[in-house]
Each structure stands twice: as structure tokens, then as C-alpha cells.
Amino acid sequence: MESLTGKVALVTGSSRGIGRSIALEIAKAGASVVINYTNNEKEAIKTLEEIRKIGRAAIIVKADVSVYEQAKMLINSAIEHFGKIDILINNAGVSYIGLFMDMNEKQWERIINVNLNGVINCSHNVIPHMVSKKAGCIVNVSSMWGNVGASCEVIYSASKGAVNLFTKALAKEMAPSNIRVNAVAPGVIDTEMNSFLNKEEREALEEEIPIGKFGKGEDVGKTVVFLCSDAAKYITAQIITIDGGMN
């Protein structure tokens, strides 16, 4: 496994789901972890306990990354505790399934504020610290729908498509400062978010995936670890799709 020993990583939205899996894989690779959540403190504590079982240091910071001042507080809290941030994983996200014409302004503003502005807010606050060290790694969690778009997830797809281009543009801007910026675009991952599917719906969806099964959170986590490691030191401005060949 690639080593992140001695590194400090902040994972937004890491109380459960893909965010928790990323936090755990990063901890297994040797990094200290800053766990972030907005509402679910109970699940954030579970993530903390699992990381401590691995023998790694971790803290929890409550912050809504869609609010600039809270994102700033999150970054500053991490640096105050650990002295630095080497890795930022912008994972926090929300979704909405339904027809675009049935949505209201508050619903799409929330999606864009969390999924896109959250990435922008955290990146803007962490970059000065990384530039001062001439080192750092940012990985944004996008979606396969950010690549191709999805019916009934129009604003979600738009927000993730924007994340993809933000990733590519920021990577080019930060490359002279030795800061790499990439994104991962998961497909159907077996998390609580898909728990609403019944057996027939799940089987029908599995048939659409060439590899024949849902991905696991650790599949995303291990890819993120690779992108943050020295093994990927010449990789930047890339969107790595993890979808079992679906798109």
C-alpha cells in the first residue's frame, strides 16, 4: 500500500458513506485525519473510533462547508490541532432525485452550495497554507453523473460537472506550486444512500454495470490514497472514474 505516514488529511463529510471509507483508508495508509460533519455527530464519533482502532490520530470538527466562514474555521481548526494540512479531500455532498421542473429554488441552491461552493470554500482556505510549503494534494469527490449527466439528477449532475472543471483549472494554476488537484468520480457505490432500493431494483441496476456489482466505499478510498501518494506524483488535473465500466 502507498504510504501517507506523517501526513495530515482533512476529509469533509466523513461521518458516513464514501467519506468515512476515504477517511479510514487514509488512516490505514498512515495519515492523521480530520473528520468533518454537519449534522450527524453520532456517526462522526463512529468514524473517529474506527480510526483510533487503527492506531491513528484523529479529531472531529463540525462545520457546514457551504458557508465560507465555517469552511475557514474548519481549515484553521485542523491546522491549530495538527500544525498543518497536507491533504484536502472535498467529499461533502448532497443529492436530490426527481424531475428538475418539480424542484424549487431552495433545493437547487442547497445542492450547488454544498457540492460546488463547499469545494471552492475549503480549497480557497487551504491553498495559502499549501503554497507556503510548496506542497499539497487536493482530491475532489465528483460523480460519474458529472461526466455524462443523469435524468432526474439534473442539478446534482451540473454541480459535479462544475467540480470537474474546477478541478482541472485549479490543478493547472497550482502545479507551479507543487500542489496536485484531482477528482474521483464514483459510480454506484454500496452505501446507505442506496438503501432505498428494493431487491429487484438493485438487481436491475447491477445488470447495467458491466462489472456486475456495486462498488464499495473502500474502492473509492483506495483510489484517493493512491492519488495522494508519491506513486501519483506526476498525476494532476485528472478525473478518475470508479464505476465498474458503467459510463
N, C-alpha and C positions, 0 to 999 in steps of 0.2 A: 504493500500500500504506500501511496505517496505520503510524505511526512509534512505535517504542518506544525511540528513541535516548536514551541516558543512563540507562536503566532497568537494574536487576539482577533477573534471574529465576532462581528455583530450580525445576528440573523433576525430580521424583522418578521413579525407574525409567526413566531416559533413556538407557540403554546401547543400546537397540534398539527396534524396533517403533514403535508410536504415540508413545512417549516421545521417541525420537530425532527423529522427524518434528516434534514440537512444539518441541523444543529448536532444531532447525535453522531453522524458520520464525520463531521468536522472535529468533534471531540475525540472520536476514536483515532483520528489522524494526528492527535497530539495538541490541538489548539485549545486555548481558553475561550469560553463562549459567553456572549452577552445575549440573553434571551429577552425578546420583546413581545409584549401582548397589549391589547387594547381593553378587552372586557373579561376574558376568561382566566382569572388568576389561578383557579384550581388546576387547570390544565398546564399553565406555565410552571407551577410548582412541580408537577409530574415530570416535565421536561428537565427541570433543574435536578430532581432526584436521580433521574436516569443518567444524566451527565456525571453527577458526583459518584455514582456506582462505577462508572468507567475510570474514575480517579482523576478527572479534570476539574479545573476551577470554572465556576460559572456564577453569574448574577442575573437577576431579573429586573427589568426596567419597564414600567408601564408608560406607554406613550402612544398617541394617535399620530402616526407618521403623516397623515394627510394635512395636519396642522403644522406649519413651518416652525413655530416656536417650540412645539413638543418634539419635533424631529431634532431640532438643535439641542434641546435638553437631553435627549436620548444619546446623541453622539458625545456630548460633554460628560454625561454620567459615566459612559463607558471609559472614556479617556481618564477621568478622575480616578476611577477604580483600578484600571489596569495599566494606566500610563500611556496607552497608545491604542490605535486600531489599525491592524494590518489588512483586514478583510471585511468588506461590507457585502452582505447578501440581502438584496432588496426582494423579500419574499411576500410581504403583507399584500393581501388582495381580497377583493370581494367580487361576487358574480351575481347575475340575475338571469334567470331562464324565462323567456316569454317574448311575445311579439313586441317589436320596437314601438309600434303605434299604441300599445297599451301602457307604455311606461310614462312616468311623469318626470318633470324636471329634477325633483329632489333625488329620484332613484338614479338617473344617469349622472348627476353631479357627484353623488357619493362614489360611484364606480370610478369615475375619472379622477376624483380627488385622492382616493386610496391607491388605485392601480398605477396611475401615472404620476400625479403630483407627489405621492409618497416616495416614489423612486427619485424624483427630482429633488425633493426636500432633503432626504438623507444624503444623497450624493453631494449636493451643494455644501452641506455642512461638514462632510468628512474629507472632501478633496483638499482643502488647505492643509490639513494635518498630513495627508499623504504626500502632497507636493513638497512640504518642508523636509520630508525624509527621502524624497525621490524614490519612493517605493509604495506599492499598494495594489490591491486587487478588488475589483467590484464585479459581482455577478448578479444580474437581474433575473428574476423568475418571470418568464413570459408564459406563453401557451402556444400550442400548435394552431389555435384559432387566431393568434396574432400573425401567423404566416399566411393563412388561407381564408379566414373569416368563417363564421358559423351562423346559420339561420337560428333565430331565437336567442342569440347571444351577440347582438349587433354592437352594443356599446362596449361590452366586455372585449369583443374582438378588436374594436377600434382602439381601446385603451392599451391592449397588449401589442398591437401593431405599432402604436406610438412608442412604446417601451423599446421595441426592436430598433427603431431608427434612432432613438435617443442613445441607445447602447452603441450603435455603430459610429455615430457622430462624436459622442463623448470619448470613445476609445481613440479616435484619430487625434482629438485635441489633447488627450492626456499621455499619449505614447511618448513624447519627448521627455516627460517627467517620470518615465519608467512605471507608469500606472496602467495596468491592463483592465479592460472593461469588456465583459462578455455577457451573454444571456443563455439560459436554458429554457427550452420550450416544451414542457411536458405534454403528453397526450393524456389518455385515460389512465389515471393512477388510482390504485385501490385505497381510498381514504374515506373518512366519514362523509365527505362531500357527495360521494356516490351511493351512500347507504339507502337513499330513497328508491333505488332501482329494485324491482322485484326480480325473481329468478329468471323469468322469460326475457325481461328487458336486458338483464345482464348478459344472458347467453346470446341474444341478438347483437348486442354491442361487441361482444368478443368475436363474433363471426366477421365483423367489419375490420378487425385488426389482423393484419397479415400474420403476425407472430402468434395470434390465437389466444391472448390473455391480457388482462390488465397489467400495467406496470406497478411496481412497488415504490414506496417513498424512498427506500434506500437506493433504488436505481437512479433517482434524481440526485440524492445526496452524494453518491459516489462520483457522479459526473461533476458536481460542484467542487468536490475535494480535488479532483484532477485539475480543473480549471484554475484553482487557487494555488496549486503546487508548482514547483520548479519544472516538473515534467511538461507543463504547458507555457513555459516562459516566452515562447515565440507565437503564442496564440492570443489575439486580441481582435475586437470588433466582430466577433462571431456569434451567431445564434445556433446553439446546438439543440436539435430537436430530438426528444426522447419519447417516441410514440409507437414503437413496435412496427414501424413502416406504414402507419395509417394514412399519413399525408406526405 
